[in-house]
Amino acid sequence: MNIRSFIINTNKKKLTINFVNGEVAYLGFEYLRVFAPTMSNSTKQKTLVTHKKSVILNAIENVGKHGYRFVFDDQHSAIYSTEYIALLIEEFKQRWQHYLAELKASGHSRETMIDITQL
């Protein structure tokens, strides 16, 4: 799958992915952030990413043959290969349902945590 372009829609918190063959896919920012590739993927021990419902995808940078660096407003960035993006699209339903079940079992939330400090 060759990617032609990305459209970041901050109002809907969705990324539109246009492919060279004319296909179009949509992925939510929260989903992309929760399933961001990490170096720890090789250890088989995943950390549950929580409180990312309001995360915003700020930018996408082309990193050549490696793929694309997605930069989020929570100071996280990761490189997504075209193969990994295709996998996220293909496995969306299963991954998202599994994530929601894990989140519920852990007692955590998708909602953003706000730090309140007294002045």
Phi and psi restraints in degrees (value plus and minus 20) as a CYANA .aco file:
   2 ASN   PHI    -119.7   -79.7
   2 ASN   PSI     108.6   148.6
   3 ILE   PHI    -107.4   -67.4
   3 ILE   PSI     110.6   150.6
   4 ARG   PHI    -110.6   -70.6
   4 ARG   PSI     -64.7   -24.7
   5 SER   PHI    -182.1  -142.1
   5 SER   PSI     143.1   183.1
   6 PHE   PHI    -140.3  -100.3
   6 PHE   PSI     126.3   166.3
   7 ILE   PHI    -148.8  -108.8
   7 ILE   PSI      98.5   138.5
   8 ILE   PHI    -111.8   -71.8
   8 ILE   PSI      97.6   137.6
   9 ASN   PHI    -130.7   -90.7
   9 ASN   PSI      77.1   117.1
  10 THR   PHI     -91.5   -51.5
  10 THR   PSI     -45.8    -5.8
  11 ASN   PHI     -85.6   -45.6
  11 ASN   PSI     -63.9   -23.9
  12 LYS   PHI    -113.3   -73.3
  12 LYS   PSI     -25.4    14.6
  13 LYS   PHI      34.9    74.9
  13 LYS   PSI      27.0    67.0
  14 LYS   PHI    -153.7  -113.7
  14 LYS   PSI     127.8   167.8
  15 LEU   PHI    -127.0   -87.0
  15 LEU   PSI     106.4   146.4
  16 THR   PHI    -116.2   -76.2
  16 THR   PSI     109.4   149.4
  17 ILE   PHI    -136.3   -96.3
  17 ILE   PSI      96.4   136.4
  18 ASN   PHI    -120.3   -80.3
  18 ASN   PSI     107.9   147.9
  19 PHE   PHI    -121.2   -81.2
  19 PHE   PSI     135.7   175.7
  20 VAL   PHI     -77.4   -37.4
  20 VAL   PSI     -55.6   -15.6
  21 ASN   PHI     -98.3   -58.3
  21 ASN   PSI     -15.9    24.1
  22 GLY   PHI      76.2   116.2
  22 GLY   PSI     -31.7     8.3
  23 GLU   PHI     -90.2   -50.2
  23 GLU   PSI     133.9   173.9
  24 VAL   PHI    -152.6  -112.6
  24 VAL   PSI     118.7   158.7
  25 ALA   PHI    -151.2  -111.2
  25 ALA   PSI     132.5   172.5
  26 TYR   PHI    -147.1  -107.1
  26 TYR   PSI     110.3   150.3
  27 LEU   PHI    -152.7  -112.7
  27 LEU   PSI     117.0   157.0
  28 GLY   PHI     -93.8   -53.8
  28 GLY   PSI     130.3   170.3
  29 PHE   PHI     -79.9   -39.9
  29 PHE   PSI     -62.5   -22.5
  30 GLU   PHI     -79.9   -39.9
  30 GLU   PSI     -65.3   -25.3
  31 TYR   PHI     -80.2   -40.2
  31 TYR   PSI     -66.4   -26.4
  32 LEU   PHI     -82.1   -42.1
  32 LEU   PSI     -59.4   -19.4
  33 ARG   PHI     -92.0   -52.0
  33 ARG   PSI     -62.3   -22.3
  34 VAL   PHI     -82.8   -42.8
  34 VAL   PSI     -58.2   -18.2
  35 PHE   PHI    -123.1   -83.1
  35 PHE   PSI       8.8    48.8
  36 ALA   PHI     -81.3   -41.3
  36 ALA   PSI     115.6   155.6
  37 PRO   PHI     -86.9   -46.9
  37 PRO   PSI     120.5   160.5
  38 THR   PHI    -153.0  -113.0
  38 THR   PSI     142.7   182.7
  39 MET   PHI     -87.0   -47.0
  39 MET   PSI     -44.5    -4.5
  40 SER   PHI     -97.7   -57.7
  40 SER   PSI     -23.1    16.9
  41 ASN   PHI     -78.3   -38.3
  41 ASN   PSI     -47.6    -7.6
  42 SER   PHI     -96.2   -56.2
  42 SER   PSI     -35.6     4.4
  43 THR   PHI    -105.9   -65.9
  43 THR   PSI     -27.8    12.2
  44 LYS   PHI      49.1    89.1
  44 LYS   PSI     -20.6    19.4
  45 GLN   PHI    -124.5   -84.5
  45 GLN   PSI      89.1   129.1
  46 LYS   PHI    -115.6   -75.6
  46 LYS   PSI     121.7   161.7
  47 THR   PHI    -117.5   -77.5
  47 THR   PSI     111.0   151.0
  48 LEU   PHI     -92.6   -52.6
  48 LEU   PSI     100.2   140.2
  49 VAL   PHI    -109.5   -69.5
  49 VAL   PSI     104.9   144.9
  50 THR   PHI    -145.8  -105.8
  50 THR   PSI     148.6   188.6
  51 HIS   PHI      40.7    80.7
  51 HIS   PSI      21.0    61.0
  52 LYS   PHI    -136.0   -96.0
  52 LYS   PSI      -3.8    36.2
  53 LYS   PHI     -79.1   -39.1
  53 LYS   PSI     -53.8   -13.8
  54 SER   PHI    -120.4   -80.4
  54 SER   PSI     -11.5    28.5
  55 VAL   PHI     -83.5   -43.5
  55 VAL   PSI     126.1   166.1
  56 ILE   PHI    -138.4   -98.4
  56 ILE   PSI     117.4   157.4
  57 LEU   PHI    -106.4   -66.4
  57 LEU   PSI      92.3   132.3
  58 ASN   PHI    -104.4   -64.4
  58 ASN   PSI     -58.0   -18.0
  59 ALA   PHI    -177.4  -137.4
  59 ALA   PSI     137.5   177.5
  60 ILE   PHI    -149.5  -109.5
  60 ILE   PSI     105.6   145.6
  61 GLU   PHI    -136.4   -96.4
  61 GLU   PSI     112.8   152.8
  62 ASN   PHI     -94.0   -54.0
  62 ASN   PSI     107.0   147.0
  63 VAL   PHI    -137.5   -97.5
  63 VAL   PSI      21.6    61.6
  64 GLY   PHI      43.2    83.2
  64 GLY   PSI    -154.1  -114.1
  65 LYS   PHI     -87.0   -47.0
  65 LYS   PSI     -34.9     5.1
  66 HIS   PHI     -99.2   -59.2
  66 HIS   PSI     -45.5    -5.5
  67 GLY   PHI     107.6   147.6
  67 GLY   PSI    -152.6  -112.6
  68 TYR   PHI    -155.3  -115.3
  68 TYR   PSI     114.5   154.5
  69 ARG   PHI    -109.4   -69.4
  69 ARG   PSI     100.8   140.8
  70 PHE   PHI    -117.0   -77.0
  70 PHE   PSI     107.3   147.3
  71 VAL   PHI    -133.2   -93.2
  71 VAL   PSI      99.0   139.0
  72 PHE   PHI    -122.6   -82.6
  72 PHE   PSI     140.5   180.5
  73 ASP   PHI     -95.7   -55.7
  73 ASP   PSI     -24.5    15.5
  74 ASP   PHI    -113.9   -73.9
  74 ASP   PSI       0.0    40.0
  75 GLN   PHI      53.8    93.8
  75 GLN   PSI      -8.8    31.2
  76 HIS   PHI    -117.3   -77.3
  76 HIS   PSI     120.8   160.8
  77 SER   PHI    -161.8  -121.8
  77 SER   PSI     130.5   170.5
  78 ALA   PHI    -173.5  -133.5
  78 ALA   PSI     135.3   175.3
  79 ILE   PHI    -117.3   -77.3
  79 ILE   PSI     103.0   143.0
  80 TYR   PHI    -125.6   -85.6
  80 TYR   PSI      98.0   138.0
  81 SER   PHI     -94.4   -54.4
  81 SER   PSI     140.5   180.5
  82 THR   PHI     -83.1   -43.1
  82 THR   PSI     -53.4   -13.4
  83 GLU   PHI     -86.0   -46.0
  83 GLU   PSI     -60.6   -20.6
  84 TYR   PHI     -89.1   -49.1
  84 TYR   PSI     -58.5   -18.5
  85 ILE   PHI     -81.0   -41.0
  85 ILE   PSI     -63.7   -23.7
  86 ALA   PHI     -81.0   -41.0
  86 ALA   PSI     -60.4   -20.4
  87 LEU   PHI     -84.8   -44.8
  87 LEU   PSI     -62.2   -22.2
  88 LEU   PHI     -81.6   -41.6
  88 LEU   PSI     -57.2   -17.2
  89 ILE   PHI     -88.5   -48.5
  89 ILE   PSI     -68.5   -28.5
  90 GLU   PHI     -83.1   -43.1
  90 GLU   PSI     -59.4   -19.4
  91 GLU   PHI    -122.2   -82.2
  91 GLU   PSI      -2.1    37.9
  92 PHE   PHI     -72.7   -32.7
  92 PHE   PSI     -75.1   -35.1
  93 LYS   PHI     -79.2   -39.2
  93 LYS   PSI     -67.7   -27.7
  94 GLN   PHI     -85.6   -45.6
  94 GLN   PSI     -65.9   -25.9
  95 ARG   PHI     -82.5   -42.5
  95 ARG   PSI     -65.5   -25.5
  96 TRP   PHI     -85.6   -45.6
  96 TRP   PSI     -63.8   -23.8
  97 GLN   PHI     -84.3   -44.3
  97 GLN   PSI     -60.9   -20.9
  98 HIS   PHI     -83.2   -43.2
  98 HIS   PSI     -62.6   -22.6
  99 TYR   PHI     -81.2   -41.2
  99 TYR   PSI     -66.8   -26.8
 100 LEU   PHI     -82.4   -42.4
 100 LEU   PSI     -57.9   -17.9
 101 ALA   PHI     -86.7   -46.7
 101 ALA   PSI     -63.3   -23.3
 102 GLU   PHI     -82.3   -42.3
 102 GLU   PSI     -62.4   -22.4
 103 LEU   PHI     -81.4   -41.4
 103 LEU   PSI     -66.0   -26.0
 104 LYS   PHI     -82.7   -42.7
 104 LYS   PSI     -64.6   -24.6
 105 ALA   PHI     -83.8   -43.8
 105 ALA   PSI     -51.1   -11.1
 106 SER   PHI    -101.9   -61.9
 106 SER   PSI     -37.1     2.9
 107 GLY   PHI      64.1   104.1
 107 GLY   PSI     -14.2    25.8
 108 HIS   PHI    -109.7   -69.7
 108 HIS   PSI    -199.2  -159.2
 109 SER   PHI    -153.2  -113.2
 109 SER   PSI     140.0   180.0
 110 ARG   PHI    -102.8   -62.8
 110 ARG   PSI     -43.3    -3.3
 111 GLU   PHI     -82.8   -42.8
 111 GLU   PSI     126.8   166.8
 112 THR   PHI     -91.5   -51.5
 112 THR   PSI     119.0   159.0
 113 MET   PHI    -111.9   -71.9
 113 MET   PSI     115.7   155.7
 114 ILE   PHI    -134.3   -94.3
 114 ILE   PSI     104.8   144.8
 115 ASP   PHI    -102.5   -62.5
 115 ASP   PSI     104.0   144.0
 116 ILE   PHI    -129.8   -89.8
 116 ILE   PSI     104.9   144.9
 117 THR   PHI    -137.5   -97.5
 117 THR   PSI     123.6   163.6
 118 GLN   PHI    -107.2   -67.2
 118 GLN   PSI     114.3   154.3
